[in-house]
């Protein structure tokens, strides 16, 4: 969910939703595609009242909307993408750059790699300074093109790409939540 989508999601919440947040519910990022109001102890909570106090739901709404960019940025600083949100964005990158460009084989490095920065999942090339830190599908042997397409689709669809993302970023999320 990008910043504009996050703000639009906040604006679409109704008066009853804001009242629920005022009464202790949380605003939850649902599959990186929408905002819903639910249990403040659930996963993927972007905002909960905490120690803040507001006179009414409208004052809460106005305050959260005024700070929407900061709330969005902080959310993605401390929370990973959902599997569904990750899948949609990586699928779009594979479609845009070609799935084979994210595969590395002996004597053929990948042209692109996947890098996450804040709330952005992006494709980077060797010219980008973070290329060596980005992830991709690495194969131990060369395979025909038809097999490569199946390999990268299996990597993404099986959840292995998401597991790679989480393993690469687990230190980031852990260190930021402690500091």
Protein Blocks (a to p, Z undefined) as FASTA:
>chain_A
ZZklmmmmmmmpcfklmmmmmnopacddehhlaccdddfkbghiabdfklaccfbfklmm
mmmmmmmmmmmmmmmmmpccdfklmmmmmmmmmmmnopklmcccehiacfbdcddehjac
cdddfklmklmmpccdddfbdcdfklmmmmmmmmmmnommmmmmmmmmmmmmmmmmmZZ
